[in-house]
């Protein structure tokens, strides 16, 4: 059996020797740099407009930095391995200082914002979020710079179920599929026989289902294997410990609900009201994660998940107190990777072809030898 423990922290490759063999040898960009920029903003506008339409969202501003004491920043996982960039603002000669963090995701802030903007059930918000995640290994689809369409929508207690989650995910997939058709209509050279279009529909599977299919594989390899059969999937229940003793992936304990008991279509007991959209990327010939989302914790599941992860001290933070005291709405939300989505739609081999950020010299040189040139 391969090492499942080493597979839990995240999807990065981990070293440049391996990455050298992963990057495609037969790549060429279908668009010029100028056309790429035009396509980026065409796709971006389409996705934002249609996410708002399908999910009844409105665009709002989103913070780049937050107060450390607010507890609003996201830690992405439960083992503390990914920490935010922190800095001190001395302000007026340290009389009224602020310790600030660069956001890693806007998950918690968005739920607080639902109250700030008086979002009623069925209403929500969409952000053009920017973040820094300094602890990623930088490869072809992981960057220290993160851009996401972060969205959040107020729900009722009765909507905290798999059926509602599935309906929302289906609408999001409709937007992504529509964006592909739209941008490929604007730039017909993106229609290439080497790269099949995305399927019209997602396949919905539980993490437990995929474990049953490939019991001896770590989860990244399970995802790769299942995408050979179903090129676009939504995986339910990420965070709950599966039958082999490991979660499909580590998830933070204080935003998505991964403990609530559910029942599969054929009557089997399951857990979790969250999941990920993954697709097969025909350019990189690898698994490609587009989105993570879920129904958020309520006060019961927040305490349960924090207790399971040994983080009950978080309950003293303002965000967590607001959940316990019913001061912020129940919600569903998620993040859709902008550069990840654009990389897929525009048939690119590297995130750096659709976003400008820092890359190590070794990666830029490696890419150039394979006809991959990042923006600088």
C-alpha positions, 0 to 999 in steps of 0.5 A: 500500500502506498503512503496515504499519510503523506498524501493528506497535506495538499495536492502539490508535486513536492520537488522539481525533479518530479515536476520536470517529468510532469510538464508536457513535452509537446506543448504550445500555447494556442493564443498569443500573449495579447489574445490571452489577456483578451480571453482572460477578461472575457471569461472573467466577465462572463463567469462573474455575471453568470454566477451572480445570475444563477446563484442570486449573488451581488459583487462586493469588495473583499479585504486583502488584510485582516486583524489577527484578533478577529479570527477571520483568516483561514488556515486552510487545513487542521494541522497548522502547516499553512500559516498566513503572512503576518505583519505589525502596523505601528500606526501612531508610534505604536500607541494604537497598533494593529497586528495584521495578516494577509488573507489566505481565503475569505471564507470566514469573512464572507459569512460575516459579510452576509450579515453586514450586507443584510443578505436574506435567505436566497441572497448572497455575495461574490468577491474578486478575492486575492490572497497569499499562501506562502507555504505552497510548493510552487509548481505548474498549478500552485502559486503563492498568489491566489485569486478566487471567485469567493462566494457565499449565500444565506440559507435556511436550516432546512437547506442544510442537506446534500440535495441543496448542495448538489443543486448549487454545484450543478448551477456552478458547473453550468456557468463554467461550462458556459464560459468554455463555450463563450470564450471558445466562440470568441477564440475559435483556435481554442477548439483543438482536437487534442483537447476535448471539451468539458462534459455537459454534466458533473458526476457526483461521487462520495469520497467513500465511493472513490475509496471503495473503487481504489482502496489501496491508493492515496487520495491524489491517485484515487482522484487521478484514477476516477477522472479517467472514467469520469472527466469531471467530478464533484467529490462529497464528504472531504474532511471526515475520516473514511473507512481506511482511517484517513480523511480524503483530505485534511480540511479546516474545522471551522468553515465547511461542515464535514461531520453531518451524517448523510445518506447516499442515493442507495441508502448507505450512511455517509458524512459531510455537506461539502466537496470539491470540483475536479476535472481532467486537464488534457493539456497537463494530463493531470487532475485539476481542482477548480473549486472547493465549497460546502454548507458551512458549520452551524454552532453544533457542528462547529463545536464538534469539529473543533473538538475532534481537531483539538482546537476548542480554544478557537471558540474564544474568537469573535467569528466563532462566538458569532456562530455560537450566538446565532449572530451571523447567518447559516450559509453555503459558500466556496471558492472557484480558482480564477487562474485555475479555471482560466488555465483550463479554459484557455488550454494553458500548461501553467498558472503563470501564463494567466496570472502574474506572480513570483516563480523560482528561476528553476521553474521558469527555466524548466518551463521555457525548455518546454515552450512554457513562458510565464508572465512577468 
